[in-house]
Amino acid sequence: MKKGENTFSLLECLMILAILLFVAAIAIQDLLQSVTVSEENTVHAVATEYSALRSIYAEQYRAVPAGASGVNSTSDANIFNAPVR
């Protein structure tokens, strides 16, 4: 190395590394929080869809005549060909 060459000291390099690690820690925390919020939104959407499908199937089940749900039933009415509203 030449005498007049300017370099960073070890202390300066450690300070820069500490600042970078601090910024990275904040970024990782925000990323984890956004992933958690996204998962909660997904669960909420799936629960809403499940509730809607459950009510549709309940309406179709009520539309089936009483004797049509038996195993040996010859009636054409069942949950799959009941009219959907």
HTML snippet that shows the backbone in 3Dmol.js (N, CA, C, O; Angstrom):
<script src="https://3Dmol.org/build/3Dmol-min.js"></script>
<div id="view" style="width:600px;height:400px;position:relative"></div>
<script>
const pdb = `
ATOM      1  N   MET A   1       0.823  -1.179   0.000  1.00  0.00           N
ATOM      2  CA  MET A   1       0.000   0.000   0.000  1.00  0.00           C
ATOM      3  C   MET A   1       0.870   1.245   0.000  1.00  0.00           C
ATOM      4  O   MET A   1       1.939   1.292   0.608  1.00  0.00           O
ATOM      5  N   LYS A   2       0.394   2.202  -0.671  1.00  0.00           N
ATOM      6  CA  LYS A   2       1.125   3.467  -0.706  1.00  0.00           C
ATOM      7  C   LYS A   2       0.791   4.286   0.542  1.00  0.00           C
ATOM      8  O   LYS A   2      -0.260   4.098   1.153  1.00  0.00           O
ATOM      9  N   LYS A   3       1.673   5.172   0.905  1.00  0.00           N
ATOM     10  CA  LYS A   3       1.478   5.972   2.114  1.00  0.00           C
ATOM     11  C   LYS A   3       0.293   6.924   2.005  1.00  0.00           C
ATOM     12  O   LYS A   3      -0.411   7.123   2.995  1.00  0.00           O
ATOM     13  N   GLY A   4       0.051   7.506   0.868  1.00  0.00           N
ATOM     14  CA  GLY A   4      -0.990   8.509   0.713  1.00  0.00           C
ATOM     15  C   GLY A   4      -2.374   7.932   0.428  1.00  0.00           C
ATOM     16  O   GLY A   4      -3.321   8.701   0.269  1.00  0.00           O
ATOM     17  N   GLU A   5      -2.528   6.611   0.357  1.00  0.00           N
ATOM     18  CA  GLU A   5      -3.815   5.981  -0.008  1.00  0.00           C
ATOM     19  C   GLU A   5      -4.784   6.038   1.167  1.00  0.00           C
ATOM     20  O   GLU A   5      -4.439   5.683   2.295  1.00  0.00           O
ATOM     21  N   ASN A   6      -6.004   6.490   0.882  1.00  0.00           N
ATOM     22  CA  ASN A   6      -7.019   6.568   1.937  1.00  0.00           C
ATOM     23  C   ASN A   6      -7.829   5.271   1.956  1.00  0.00           C
ATOM     24  O   ASN A   6      -8.318   4.838   0.913  1.00  0.00           O
ATOM     25  N   THR A   7      -7.974   4.662   3.100  1.00  0.00           N
ATOM     26  CA  THR A   7      -8.797   3.451   3.273  1.00  0.00           C
ATOM     27  C   THR A   7      -9.678   3.641   4.494  1.00  0.00           C
ATOM     28  O   THR A   7      -9.452   4.517   5.329  1.00  0.00           O
ATOM     29  N   PHE A   8     -10.687   2.789   4.567  1.00  0.00           N
ATOM     30  CA  PHE A   8     -11.559   2.807   5.737  1.00  0.00           C
ATOM     31  C   PHE A   8     -10.893   2.051   6.868  1.00  0.00           C
ATOM     32  O   PHE A   8     -10.220   1.045   6.645  1.00  0.00           O
ATOM     33  N   SER A   9     -11.082   2.535   8.069  1.00  0.00           N
ATOM     34  CA  SER A   9     -10.542   1.826   9.222  1.00  0.00           C
ATOM     35  C   SER A   9     -11.506   0.696   9.606  1.00  0.00           C
ATOM     36  O   SER A   9     -12.642   0.647   9.134  1.00  0.00           O
ATOM     37  N   LEU A  10     -11.046  -0.181  10.445  1.00  0.00           N
ATOM     38  CA  LEU A  10     -11.858  -1.306  10.887  1.00  0.00           C
ATOM     39  C   LEU A  10     -13.107  -0.821  11.610  1.00  0.00           C
ATOM     40  O   LEU A  10     -14.184  -1.391  11.434  1.00  0.00           O
ATOM     41  N   LEU A  11     -12.980   0.207  12.408  1.00  0.00           N
ATOM     42  CA  LEU A  11     -14.123   0.760  13.135  1.00  0.00           C
ATOM     43  C   LEU A  11     -15.180   1.311  12.177  1.00  0.00           C
ATOM     44  O   LEU A  11     -16.374   1.115  12.398  1.00  0.00           O
ATOM     45  N   GLU A  12     -14.759   1.987  11.135  1.00  0.00           N
ATOM     46  CA  GLU A  12     -15.708   2.521  10.158  1.00  0.00           C
ATOM     47  C   GLU A  12     -16.437   1.390   9.424  1.00  0.00           C
ATOM     48  O   GLU A  12     -17.643   1.474   9.188  1.00  0.00           O
ATOM     49  N   CYS A  13     -15.717   0.358   9.074  1.00  0.00           N
ATOM     50  CA  CYS A  13     -16.340  -0.795   8.405  1.00  0.00           C
ATOM     51  C   CYS A  13     -17.352  -1.476   9.323  1.00  0.00           C
ATOM     52  O   CYS A  13     -18.422  -1.880   8.869  1.00  0.00           O
ATOM     53  N   LEU A  14     -17.030  -1.607  10.597  1.00  0.00           N
ATOM     54  CA  LEU A  14     -17.960  -2.221  11.542  1.00  0.00           C
ATOM     55  C   LEU A  14     -19.207  -1.354  11.737  1.00  0.00           C
ATOM     56  O   LEU A  14     -20.312  -1.876  11.881  1.00  0.00           O
ATOM     57  N   MET A  15     -19.030  -0.055  11.742  1.00  0.00           N
ATOM     58  CA  MET A  15     -20.188   0.856  11.863  1.00  0.00           C
ATOM     59  C   MET A  15     -21.114   0.719  10.652  1.00  0.00           C
ATOM     60  O   MET A  15     -22.334   0.668  10.807  1.00  0.00           O
ATOM     61  N   ILE A  16     -20.549   0.659   9.469  1.00  0.00           N
ATOM     62  CA  ILE A  16     -21.359   0.487   8.254  1.00  0.00           C
ATOM     63  C   ILE A  16     -22.086  -0.848   8.297  1.00  0.00           C
ATOM     64  O   ILE A  16     -23.265  -0.922   7.951  1.00  0.00           O
ATOM     65  N   LEU A  17     -21.397  -1.899   8.716  1.00  0.00           N
ATOM     66  CA  LEU A  17     -22.017  -3.221   8.822  1.00  0.00           C
ATOM     67  C   LEU A  17     -23.161  -3.206   9.835  1.00  0.00           C
ATOM     68  O   LEU A  17     -24.206  -3.810   9.590  1.00  0.00           O
ATOM     69  N   ALA A  18     -22.981  -2.530  10.962  1.00  0.00           N
ATOM     70  CA  ALA A  18     -24.034  -2.453  11.980  1.00  0.00           C
ATOM     71  C   ALA A  18     -25.254  -1.714  11.440  1.00  0.00           C
ATOM     72  O   ALA A  18     -26.388  -2.117  11.699  1.00  0.00           O
ATOM     73  N   ILE A  19     -25.029  -0.641  10.696  1.00  0.00           N
ATOM     74  CA  ILE A  19     -26.151   0.108  10.115  1.00  0.00           C
ATOM     75  C   ILE A  19     -26.890  -0.747   9.094  1.00  0.00           C
ATOM     76  O   ILE A  19     -28.121  -0.757   9.071  1.00  0.00           O
ATOM     77  N   LEU A  20     -26.162  -1.454   8.260  1.00  0.00           N
ATOM     78  CA  LEU A  20     -26.800  -2.334   7.264  1.00  0.00           C
ATOM     79  C   LEU A  20     -27.605  -3.445   7.928  1.00  0.00           C
ATOM     80  O   LEU A  20     -28.710  -3.756   7.484  1.00  0.00           O
ATOM     81  N   LEU A  21     -27.066  -4.045   8.984  1.00  0.00           N
ATOM     82  CA  LEU A  21     -27.794  -5.093   9.704  1.00  0.00           C
ATOM     83  C   LEU A  21     -29.056  -4.536  10.363  1.00  0.00           C
ATOM     84  O   LEU A  21     -30.085  -5.211  10.398  1.00  0.00           O
ATOM     85  N   PHE A  22     -28.985  -3.322  10.880  1.00  0.00           N
ATOM     86  CA  PHE A  22     -30.150  -2.690  11.496  1.00  0.00           C
ATOM     87  C   PHE A  22     -31.246  -2.458  10.458  1.00  0.00           C
ATOM     88  O   PHE A  22     -32.413  -2.748  10.717  1.00  0.00           O
ATOM     89  N   VAL A  23     -30.887  -1.946   9.306  1.00  0.00           N
ATOM     90  CA  VAL A  23     -31.857  -1.712   8.228  1.00  0.00           C
ATOM     91  C   VAL A  23     -32.440  -3.041   7.744  1.00  0.00           C
ATOM     92  O   VAL A  23     -33.640  -3.135   7.487  1.00  0.00           O
ATOM     93  N   ALA A  24     -31.597  -4.065   7.621  1.00  0.00           N
ATOM     94  CA  ALA A  24     -32.075  -5.380   7.184  1.00  0.00           C
ATOM     95  C   ALA A  24     -33.053  -5.973   8.205  1.00  0.00           C
ATOM     96  O   ALA A  24     -34.041  -6.597   7.817  1.00  0.00           O
ATOM     97  N   ALA A  25     -32.792  -5.787   9.487  1.00  0.00           N
ATOM     98  CA  ALA A  25     -33.691  -6.306  10.517  1.00  0.00           C
ATOM     99  C   ALA A  25     -35.067  -5.651  10.426  1.00  0.00           C
ATOM    100  O   ALA A  25     -36.086  -6.324  10.579  1.00  0.00           O
ATOM    101  N   ILE A  26     -35.100  -4.356  10.178  1.00  0.00           N
ATOM    102  CA  ILE A  26     -36.384  -3.655  10.033  1.00  0.00           C
ATOM    103  C   ILE A  26     -37.117  -4.151   8.797  1.00  0.00           C
ATOM    104  O   ILE A  26     -38.329  -4.362   8.833  1.00  0.00           O
ATOM    105  N   ALA A  27     -36.383  -4.339   7.699  1.00  0.00           N
ATOM    106  CA  ALA A  27     -37.007  -4.808   6.458  1.00  0.00           C
ATOM    107  C   ALA A  27     -37.570  -6.216   6.624  1.00  0.00           C
ATOM    108  O   ALA A  27     -38.664  -6.503   6.138  1.00  0.00           O
ATOM    109  N   ILE A  28     -36.850  -7.085   7.294  1.00  0.00           N
ATOM    110  CA  ILE A  28     -37.320  -8.457   7.504  1.00  0.00           C
ATOM    111  C   ILE A  28     -38.560  -8.463   8.382  1.00  0.00           C
ATOM    112  O   ILE A  28     -39.494  -9.223   8.126  1.00  0.00           O
ATOM    113  N   GLN A  29     -38.583  -7.627   9.415  1.00  0.00           N
ATOM    114  CA  GLN A  29     -39.754  -7.545  10.286  1.00  0.00           C
ATOM    115  C   GLN A  29     -40.981  -7.089   9.506  1.00  0.00           C
ATOM    116  O   GLN A  29     -42.064  -7.647   9.680  1.00  0.00           O
ATOM    117  N   ASP A  30     -40.828  -6.086   8.652  1.00  0.00           N
ATOM    118  CA  ASP A  30     -41.952  -5.618   7.829  1.00  0.00           C
ATOM    119  C   ASP A  30     -42.405  -6.683   6.849  1.00  0.00           C
ATOM    120  O   ASP A  30     -43.604  -6.834   6.609  1.00  0.00           O
ATOM    121  N   LEU A  31     -41.467  -7.425   6.279  1.00  0.00           N
ATOM    122  CA  LEU A  31     -41.810  -8.497   5.347  1.00  0.00           C
ATOM    123  C   LEU A  31     -42.614  -9.584   6.050  1.00  0.00           C
ATOM    124  O   LEU A  31     -43.619 -10.052   5.514  1.00  0.00           O
ATOM    125  N   LEU A  32     -42.187  -9.988   7.239  1.00  0.00           N
ATOM    126  CA  LEU A  32     -42.916 -11.017   7.987  1.00  0.00           C
ATOM    127  C   LEU A  32     -44.317 -10.539   8.364  1.00  0.00           C
ATOM    128  O   LEU A  32     -45.271 -11.317   8.337  1.00  0.00           O
ATOM    129  N   GLN A  33     -44.437  -9.269   8.711  1.00  0.00           N
ATOM    130  CA  GLN A  33     -45.754  -8.738   9.056  1.00  0.00           C
ATOM    131  C   GLN A  33     -46.673  -8.722   7.836  1.00  0.00           C
ATOM    132  O   GLN A  33     -47.858  -9.032   7.955  1.00  0.00           O
ATOM    133  N   SER A  34     -46.145  -8.369   6.672  1.00  0.00           N
ATOM    134  CA  SER A  34     -46.981  -8.350   5.465  1.00  0.00           C
ATOM    135  C   SER A  34     -47.388  -9.762   5.057  1.00  0.00           C
ATOM    136  O   SER A  34     -48.493  -9.957   4.551  1.00  0.00           O
ATOM    137  N   VAL A  35     -46.526 -10.741   5.265  1.00  0.00           N
ATOM    138  CA  VAL A  35     -46.878 -12.130   4.972  1.00  0.00           C
ATOM    139  C   VAL A  35     -47.992 -12.587   5.912  1.00  0.00           C
ATOM    140  O   VAL A  35     -48.919 -13.269   5.477  1.00  0.00           O
ATOM    141  N   THR A  36     -47.917 -12.227   7.172  1.00  0.00           N
ATOM    142  CA  THR A  36     -48.950 -12.591   8.141  1.00  0.00           C
ATOM    143  C   THR A  36     -50.294 -11.970   7.768  1.00  0.00           C
ATOM    144  O   THR A  36     -51.324 -12.641   7.831  1.00  0.00           O
ATOM    145  N   VAL A  37     -50.292 -10.706   7.383  1.00  0.00           N
ATOM    146  CA  VAL A  37     -51.527 -10.037   6.974  1.00  0.00           C
ATOM    147  C   VAL A  37     -52.107 -10.698   5.733  1.00  0.00           C
ATOM    148  O   VAL A  37     -53.322 -10.870   5.629  1.00  0.00           O
ATOM    149  N   SER A  38     -51.252 -11.068   4.798  1.00  0.00           N
ATOM    150  CA  SER A  38     -51.705 -11.731   3.575  1.00  0.00           C
ATOM    151  C   SER A  38     -52.338 -13.086   3.893  1.00  0.00           C
ATOM    152  O   SER A  38     -53.370 -13.440   3.324  1.00  0.00           O
ATOM    153  N   GLU A  39     -51.726 -13.833   4.793  1.00  0.00           N
ATOM    154  CA  GLU A  39     -52.289 -15.126   5.179  1.00  0.00           C
ATOM    155  C   GLU A  39     -53.634 -14.951   5.877  1.00  0.00           C
ATOM    156  O   GLU A  39     -54.554 -15.737   5.651  1.00  0.00           O
ATOM    157  N   GLU A  40     -53.757 -13.931   6.719  1.00  0.00           N
ATOM    158  CA  GLU A  40     -55.027 -13.680   7.398  1.00  0.00           C
ATOM    159  C   GLU A  40     -56.114 -13.314   6.391  1.00  0.00           C
ATOM    160  O   GLU A  40     -57.259 -13.745   6.528  1.00  0.00           O
ATOM    161  N   ASN A  41     -55.762 -12.524   5.385  1.00  0.00           N
ATOM    162  CA  ASN A  41     -56.731 -12.162   4.347  1.00  0.00           C
ATOM    163  C   ASN A  41     -57.159 -13.385   3.551  1.00  0.00           C
ATOM    164  O   ASN A  41     -58.330 -13.514   3.193  1.00  0.00           O
ATOM    165  N   THR A  42     -56.223 -14.279   3.273  1.00  0.00           N
ATOM    166  CA  THR A  42     -56.545 -15.507   2.547  1.00  0.00           C
ATOM    167  C   THR A  42     -57.492 -16.378   3.363  1.00  0.00           C
ATOM    168  O   THR A  42     -58.461 -16.917   2.829  1.00  0.00           O
ATOM    169  N   VAL A  43     -57.216 -16.516   4.646  1.00  0.00           N
ATOM    170  CA  VAL A  43     -58.084 -17.320   5.514  1.00  0.00           C
ATOM    171  C   VAL A  43     -59.479 -16.710   5.571  1.00  0.00           C
ATOM    172  O   VAL A  43     -60.475 -17.432   5.532  1.00  0.00           O
ATOM    173  N   HIS A  44     -59.557 -15.392   5.664  1.00  0.00           N
ATOM    174  CA  HIS A  44     -60.861 -14.724   5.704  1.00  0.00           C
ATOM    175  C   HIS A  44     -61.631 -14.957   4.403  1.00  0.00           C
ATOM    176  O   HIS A  44     -62.836 -15.209   4.439  1.00  0.00           O
ATOM    177  N   ALA A  45     -60.955 -14.878   3.262  1.00  0.00           N
ATOM    178  CA  ALA A  45     -61.614 -15.093   1.973  1.00  0.00           C
ATOM    179  C   ALA A  45     -62.103 -16.534   1.835  1.00  0.00           C
ATOM    180  O   ALA A  45     -63.201 -16.774   1.334  1.00  0.00           O
ATOM    181  N   VAL A  46     -61.300 -17.475   2.273  1.00  0.00           N
ATOM    182  CA  VAL A  46     -61.692 -18.881   2.188  1.00  0.00           C
ATOM    183  C   VAL A  46     -62.866 -19.165   3.121  1.00  0.00           C
ATOM    184  O   VAL A  46     -63.771 -19.919   2.761  1.00  0.00           O
ATOM    185  N   ALA A  47     -62.862 -18.574   4.306  1.00  0.00           N
ATOM    186  CA  ALA A  47     -63.969 -18.773   5.235  1.00  0.00           C
ATOM    187  C   ALA A  47     -65.265 -18.200   4.673  1.00  0.00           C
ATOM    188  O   ALA A  47     -66.332 -18.792   4.839  1.00  0.00           O
ATOM    189  N   THR A  48     -65.175 -17.057   4.015  1.00  0.00           N
ATOM    190  CA  THR A  48     -66.356 -16.461   3.389  1.00  0.00           C
ATOM    191  C   THR A  48     -66.884 -17.352   2.269  1.00  0.00           C
ATOM    192  O   THR A  48     -68.090 -17.564   2.147  1.00  0.00           O
ATOM    193  N   GLU A  49     -65.964 -17.870   1.452  1.00  0.00           N
ATOM    194  CA  GLU A  49     -66.374 -18.767   0.360  1.00  0.00           C
ATOM    195  C   GLU A  49     -66.999 -20.047   0.912  1.00  0.00           C
ATOM    196  O   GLU A  49     -68.006 -20.523   0.387  1.00  0.00           O
ATOM    197  N   TYR A  50     -66.411 -20.602   1.964  1.00  0.00           N
ATOM    198  CA  TYR A  50     -66.963 -21.807   2.572  1.00  0.00           C
ATOM    199  C   TYR A  50     -68.371 -21.555   3.104  1.00  0.00           C
ATOM    200  O   TYR A  50     -69.260 -22.387   2.925  1.00  0.00           O
ATOM    201  N   SER A  51     -68.574 -20.425   3.749  1.00  0.00           N
ATOM    202  CA  SER A  51     -69.888 -20.094   4.291  1.00  0.00           C
ATOM    203  C   SER A  51     -70.920 -19.977   3.171  1.00  0.00           C
ATOM    204  O   SER A  51     -72.048 -20.450   3.309  1.00  0.00           O
ATOM    205  N   ALA A  52     -70.532 -19.349   2.065  1.00  0.00           N
ATOM    206  CA  ALA A  52     -71.451 -19.200   0.942  1.00  0.00           C
ATOM    207  C   ALA A  52     -71.798 -20.560   0.340  1.00  0.00           C
ATOM    208  O   ALA A  52     -72.965 -20.837   0.063  1.00  0.00           O
ATOM    209  N   LEU A  53     -70.787 -21.408   0.137  1.00  0.00           N
ATOM    210  CA  LEU A  53     -71.049 -22.734  -0.424  1.00  0.00           C
ATOM    211  C   LEU A  53     -71.887 -23.588   0.519  1.00  0.00           C
ATOM    212  O   LEU A  53     -72.741 -24.356   0.075  1.00  0.00           O
ATOM    213  N   ARG A  54     -71.647 -23.457   1.797  1.00  0.00           N
ATOM    214  CA  ARG A  54     -72.420 -24.231   2.769  1.00  0.00           C
ATOM    215  C   ARG A  54     -73.893 -23.845   2.724  1.00  0.00           C
ATOM    216  O   ARG A  54     -74.761 -24.713   2.810  1.00  0.00           O
ATOM    217  N   SER A  55     -74.184 -22.554   2.592  1.00  0.00           N
ATOM    218  CA  SER A  55     -75.587 -22.140   2.522  1.00  0.00           C
ATOM    219  C   SER A  55     -76.225 -22.586   1.208  1.00  0.00           C
ATOM    220  O   SER A  55     -77.411 -22.917   1.181  1.00  0.00           O
ATOM    221  N   ILE A  56     -75.449 -22.598   0.111  1.00  0.00           N
ATOM    222  CA  ILE A  56     -75.994 -23.084  -1.167  1.00  0.00           C
ATOM    223  C   ILE A  56     -76.343 -24.561  -1.057  1.00  0.00           C
ATOM    224  O   ILE A  56     -77.421 -24.980  -1.476  1.00  0.00           O
ATOM    225  N   TYR A  57     -75.437 -25.347  -0.496  1.00  0.00           N
ATOM    226  CA  TYR A  57     -75.711 -26.781  -0.358  1.00  0.00           C
ATOM    227  C   TYR A  57     -76.872 -27.042   0.604  1.00  0.00           C
ATOM    228  O   TYR A  57     -77.642 -27.984   0.412  1.00  0.00           O
ATOM    229  N   ALA A  58     -76.995 -26.219   1.624  1.00  0.00           N
ATOM    230  CA  ALA A  58     -78.110 -26.384   2.554  1.00  0.00           C
ATOM    231  C   ALA A  58     -79.436 -26.107   1.846  1.00  0.00           C
ATOM    232  O   ALA A  58     -80.418 -26.812   2.077  1.00  0.00           O
ATOM    233  N   GLU A  59     -79.473 -25.094   0.992  1.00  0.00           N
ATOM    234  CA  GLU A  59     -80.692 -24.808   0.227  1.00  0.00           C
ATOM    235  C   GLU A  59     -81.012 -25.951  -0.731  1.00  0.00           C
ATOM    236  O   GLU A  59     -82.175 -26.328  -0.875  1.00  0.00           O
ATOM    237  N   GLN A  60     -80.009 -26.499  -1.379  1.00  0.00           N
ATOM    238  CA  GLN A  60     -80.233 -27.614  -2.295  1.00  0.00           C
ATOM    239  C   GLN A  60     -80.694 -28.853  -1.539  1.00  0.00           C
ATOM    240  O   GLN A  60     -81.542 -29.598  -2.030  1.00  0.00           O
ATOM    241  N   TYR A  61     -80.151 -29.077  -0.362  1.00  0.00           N
ATOM    242  CA  TYR A  61     -80.543 -30.237   0.429  1.00  0.00           C
ATOM    243  C   TYR A  61     -82.003 -30.128   0.854  1.00  0.00           C
ATOM    244  O   TYR A  61     -82.724 -31.125   0.871  1.00  0.00           O
ATOM    245  N   ARG A  62     -82.443 -28.907   1.201  1.00  0.00           N
ATOM    246  CA  ARG A  62     -83.844 -28.721   1.580  1.00  0.00           C
ATOM    247  C   ARG A  62     -84.769 -28.876   0.387  1.00  0.00           C
ATOM    248  O   ARG A  62     -85.946 -29.192   0.566  1.00  0.00           O
ATOM    249  N   ALA A  63     -84.274 -28.664  -0.825  1.00  0.00           N
ATOM    250  CA  ALA A  63     -85.103 -28.760  -2.024  1.00  0.00           C
ATOM    251  C   ALA A  63     -85.344 -30.209  -2.438  1.00  0.00           C
ATOM    252  O   ALA A  63     -86.247 -30.474  -3.231  1.00  0.00           O
ATOM    253  N   VAL A  64     -84.562 -31.146  -1.923  1.00  0.00           N
ATOM    254  CA  VAL A  64     -84.709 -32.560  -2.282  1.00  0.00           C
ATOM    255  C   VAL A  64     -85.898 -33.139  -1.532  1.00  0.00           C
ATOM    256  O   VAL A  64     -86.026 -32.918  -0.327  1.00  0.00           O
ATOM    257  N   PRO A  65     -86.784 -33.887  -2.222  1.00  0.00           N
ATOM    258  CA  PRO A  65     -87.907 -34.531  -1.532  1.00  0.00           C
ATOM    259  C   PRO A  65     -87.414 -35.511  -0.468  1.00  0.00           C
ATOM    260  O   PRO A  65     -86.292 -36.010  -0.547  1.00  0.00           O
ATOM    261  N   ALA A  66     -88.255 -35.781   0.517  1.00  0.00           N
ATOM    262  CA  ALA A  66     -87.859 -36.587   1.674  1.00  0.00           C
ATOM    263  C   ALA A  66     -87.399 -37.983   1.296  1.00  0.00           C
ATOM    264  O   ALA A  66     -86.404 -38.456   1.844  1.00  0.00           O
ATOM    265  N   GLY A  67     -88.073 -38.654   0.394  1.00  0.00           N
ATOM    266  CA  GLY A  67     -87.713 -40.028   0.049  1.00  0.00           C
ATOM    267  C   GLY A  67     -86.631 -40.134  -0.999  1.00  0.00           C
ATOM    268  O   GLY A  67     -86.207 -41.246  -1.313  1.00  0.00           O
ATOM    269  N   ALA A  68     -86.165 -39.036  -1.554  1.00  0.00           N
ATOM    270  CA  ALA A  68     -85.217 -39.088  -2.666  1.00  0.00           C
ATOM    271  C   ALA A  68     -83.778 -39.288  -2.217  1.00  0.00           C
ATOM    272  O   ALA A  68     -82.910 -39.533  -3.055  1.00  0.00           O
ATOM    273  N   SER A  69     -83.503 -39.194  -0.945  1.00  0.00           N
ATOM    274  CA  SER A  69     -82.114 -39.297  -0.505  1.00  0.00           C
ATOM    275  C   SER A  69     -81.706 -40.715  -0.146  1.00  0.00           C
ATOM    276  O   SER A  69     -80.554 -40.932   0.231  1.00  0.00           O
ATOM    277  N   GLY A  70     -82.598 -41.686  -0.247  1.00  0.00           N
ATOM    278  CA  GLY A  70     -82.276 -43.064   0.079  1.00  0.00           C
ATOM    279  C   GLY A  70     -81.369 -43.702  -0.954  1.00  0.00           C
ATOM    280  O   GLY A  70     -81.256 -43.210  -2.077  1.00  0.00           O
ATOM    281  N   VAL A  71     -80.717 -44.802  -0.578  1.00  0.00           N
ATOM    282  CA  VAL A  71     -79.772 -45.475  -1.471  1.00  0.00           C
ATOM    283  C   VAL A  71     -80.506 -46.145  -2.623  1.00  0.00           C
ATOM    284  O   VAL A  71     -80.034 -46.098  -3.759  1.00  0.00           O
ATOM    285  N   ASN A  72     -81.649 -46.765  -2.356  1.00  0.00           N
ATOM    286  CA  ASN A  72     -82.382 -47.495  -3.378  1.00  0.00           C
ATOM    287  C   ASN A  72     -83.473 -46.647  -4.030  1.00  0.00           C
ATOM    288  O   ASN A  72     -84.404 -47.191  -4.624  1.00  0.00           O
ATOM    289  N   SER A  73     -83.372 -45.370  -3.928  1.00  0.00           N
ATOM    290  CA  SER A  73     -84.385 -44.476  -4.462  1.00  0.00           C
ATOM    291  C   SER A  73     -84.314 -44.458  -5.983  1.00  0.00           C
ATOM    292  O   SER A  73     -83.227 -44.440  -6.559  1.00  0.00           O
ATOM    293  N   THR A  74     -85.476 -44.462  -6.630  1.00  0.00           N
ATOM    294  CA  THR A  74     -85.518 -44.412  -8.082  1.00  0.00           C
ATOM    295  C   THR A  74     -85.865 -43.008  -8.568  1.00  0.00           C
ATOM    296  O   THR A  74     -85.968 -42.779  -9.774  1.00  0.00           O
ATOM    297  N   SER A  75     -86.042 -42.086  -7.661  1.00  0.00           N
ATOM    298  CA  SER A  75     -86.387 -40.727  -8.038  1.00  0.00           C
ATOM    299  C   SER A  75     -85.177 -40.026  -8.651  1.00  0.00           C
ATOM    300  O   SER A  75     -84.038 -40.306  -8.278  1.00  0.00           O
ATOM    301  N   ASP A  76     -85.423 -39.127  -9.579  1.00  0.00           N
ATOM    302  CA  ASP A  76     -84.350 -38.390 -10.231  1.00  0.00           C
ATOM    303  C   ASP A  76     -83.910 -37.181  -9.415  1.00  0.00           C
ATOM    304  O   ASP A  76     -82.888 -36.570  -9.726  1.00  0.00           O
ATOM    305  N   ALA A  77     -84.650 -36.830  -8.394  1.00  0.00           N
ATOM    306  CA  ALA A  77     -84.322 -35.639  -7.617  1.00  0.00           C
ATOM    307  C   ALA A  77     -83.222 -35.973  -6.606  1.00  0.00           C
ATOM    308  O   ALA A  77     -83.387 -36.864  -5.773  1.00  0.00           O
ATOM    309  N   ASN A  78     -82.133 -35.274  -6.684  1.00  0.00           N
ATOM    310  CA  ASN A  78     -81.081 -35.370  -5.678  1.00  0.00           C
ATOM    311  C   ASN A  78     -80.362 -34.033  -5.605  1.00  0.00           C
ATOM    312  O   ASN A  78     -80.754 -33.082  -6.281  1.00  0.00           O
ATOM    313  N   ILE A  79     -79.346 -33.953  -4.818  1.00  0.00           N
ATOM    314  CA  ILE A  79     -78.681 -32.664  -4.584  1.00  0.00           C
ATOM    315  C   ILE A  79     -77.956 -32.154  -5.824  1.00  0.00           C
ATOM    316  O   ILE A  79     -77.732 -30.951  -5.961  1.00  0.00           O
ATOM    317  N   PHE A  80     -77.586 -33.064  -6.731  1.00  0.00           N
ATOM    318  CA  PHE A  80     -76.803 -32.640  -7.883  1.00  0.00           C
ATOM    319  C   PHE A  80     -77.664 -32.074  -9.018  1.00  0.00           C
ATOM    320  O   PHE A  80     -77.177 -31.260  -9.802  1.00  0.00           O
ATOM    321  N   ASN A  81     -78.927 -32.486  -9.119  1.00  0.00           N
ATOM    322  CA  ASN A  81     -79.749 -31.919 -10.184  1.00  0.00           C
ATOM    323  C   ASN A  81     -80.864 -31.023  -9.643  1.00  0.00           C
ATOM    324  O   ASN A  81     -81.798 -30.688 -10.372  1.00  0.00           O
ATOM    325  N   ALA A  82     -80.772 -30.641  -8.394  1.00  0.00           N
ATOM    326  CA  ALA A  82     -81.731 -29.691  -7.832  1.00  0.00           C
ATOM    327  C   ALA A  82     -81.436 -28.309  -8.409  1.00  0.00           C
ATOM    328  O   ALA A  82     -80.279 -27.984  -8.674  1.00  0.00           O
ATOM    329  N   PRO A  83     -82.463 -27.502  -8.602  1.00  0.00           N
ATOM    330  CA  PRO A  83     -82.212 -26.178  -9.207  1.00  0.00           C
ATOM    331  C   PRO A  83     -81.395 -25.288  -8.269  1.00  0.00           C
ATOM    332  O   PRO A  83     -81.619 -25.257  -7.059  1.00  0.00           O
ATOM    333  N   VAL A  84     -80.465 -24.583  -8.850  1.00  0.00           N
ATOM    334  CA  VAL A  84     -79.614 -23.662  -8.101  1.00  0.00           C
ATOM    335  C   VAL A  84     -80.196 -22.273  -8.216  1.00  0.00           C
ATOM    336  O   VAL A  84     -80.588 -21.848  -9.302  1.00  0.00           O
ATOM    337  N   ARG A  85     -80.255 -21.565  -7.107  1.00  0.00           N
ATOM    338  CA  ARG A  85     -80.819 -20.213  -7.113  1.00  0.00           C
ATOM    339  C   ARG A  85     -79.744 -19.196  -7.189  1.00  0.00           C
ATOM    340  O   ARG A  85     -80.028 -17.998  -7.205  1.00  0.00           O
TER     341      ARG A  85
END
`;
const viewer = $3Dmol.createViewer("view");
viewer.addModel(pdb, "pdb");
viewer.setStyle({}, {cartoon: {color: "spectrum"}});
viewer.zoomTo();
viewer.render();
</script>
